[in-house]
Amino acid sequence: MFPKNPVSRRAMLGRSAVGFGSLALASMLADETRANTPNVAPLAPKLPHFAARAKRVIFLFMCGGPSQVDTFDPKPLLTRDDGKPFPHAKPRVQFAATNNLLKSPWEFKQHGESGLWVSDLFPHVAKQVDNLCMINSMHGTNPAHGGAMMKLHTGSDNFVRPSIGSWLSYGLGTDNSNLPGYLTICPTLGHGGVTNWGSAFLPAVYQGTPLGNASVPSDKAKVSYINNSNLSRDIQRMQLDRLYAMNRQHQAQAGQEASLEARINSFELAFRMQTEMPQLEDLSNESQATLSLYGMDNPTTANFGRMCLMARRFSEAGVRFVQVTHSDSNVQWDQHSNLKEGHEKNAREVDQPIAALLYDLKARGLLEDTLVWWGSEFGRTPVAEGKNGRDHNPEGFTMWLAGGGVKAGFRYGSTDEYGYYATEDKVHIHDLHATILHLMGIDHERLTYPYAGRNFRLTDVEGNVVDKIIA
């Protein structure tokens, strides 16, 4: 039978409003509790917020600032007006004093079916342009290497914040429990150093695991002591279990300690890494054709070629975020003088390996869900520093993406007629971060972590997804 005094729809909603609010509050508190509660498997795969276009990221970091007007952003007027004063106002804050306009020493040509422009510096990458999504309108805020690198990696140029790789590891975990969620190969130790791959206030398990550093040849960039010839795995497991029990007993008495939790997780991950890391670091099972493809048989390309090949192997094995840094003990692409000699040397080292990585990923069916990201902390000025160099320029520069759900053979945005300022469809570093997270299935406004009284995120309170570059 129907009730004698049925409740109207309006009354029902009014009476239950508090209940709905309680449910929402419970959900938010549960999210915060999970963020602060140690996870038995903190790197276990997690569901994205929505369907992802990419599963993993390979970041090819060109440390120091390649020149956009000498690589991927041709400016005919710069050639025409070589030696003349820049006709517009220069930025209020500059890194160094600059002079008149300086034309590019290299010729640009259109390539592929897309007709994207590439200079003679990158003949191998030019053959892959139909896979690239070129963003010619990047801009940042900091003209110094340290601040700009931190902004690029962490979203902040003046505070210690988690890196983008750490955020992705925190949000999505890893697809292979025997490997870290975030690896960085031969990172630079200068200009922010470990801050650029650190986890800051996120649990330490999400920080990047470095293999070597910029002053170490890539064939020496391996996990130290990965093989234990003195103890069997069973004995090691018994030792770890005993240590684990003692640490948990300590926690029960003293309360949660982030540093202790980090050590517990690092011990467990290091133990599991023994099962896969040695095989991944060993390239002897790669064919000679593959090694030659990456330039491993050429002294000029071998070092960076090995790094790119390792990035493919780690990504294929399930590592969520792999960074490959082209640098040395100085800032590799930082040609304040001798632009032609410096950029040509750098391009010779990376051009073939980068093209090989794109080709190899596509041939293996991995490029579709692997986002390859090429870029640096800023670009360079179209005006000269001294006689033959270029200064730092965060006002307008180029990055490109490939695979992972972005439009292929596509150019987005532009700089002014001389290549100094981003003008059309400008893309800030925060916008790029928001877009990368979006391609990975993450809403950048929802990926937060409670710290110091508020929720933090990679994009802070800024950032918009660049929908027009998404396929």
Secondary structure, 3 states (H helix, E strand, C coil): CCCCCCCCHHHHHHHHHHHHHHHHHHHHHHHHHHHHCCCCCCCCCCCCCCCCCCCEEEEEEECCCCCHHHCCCCCHHHHHCCCCCCCCCCCCCCCCCCCCECCCCCCEEEECCCCEEEECCCHHHHCCHHHEEEEEEEECCCCCHHHHHHHHHHCCCCCCCCCHHHHHHHHHCCCCCCCCCEEEECCCCCCCHHHHHCCCCCCHHHCCEEECCCCCCHHHCCCCCCCCCCCCHHHHHHHHHHHHHHHHHHHHHHCCCHHHHHHHHHHHHHHHHCCCHHHHHCCCCCCHHHHHHCCCCCCCCHHHHHHHHHHHHHHHHCCCEEEEEECCCCCCCCCCCCHHHHHHHHHHHHHHHHHHHHHHHHHCCCHHHEEEEEECCCEEEEEEECCCEEEEECCCEEEEEECCCECCCEEECEECCCCCCEEECCEEHHHHHHHHHHHCCCCCCCCCEEECCEEECCCCCCCCCCHHHEC
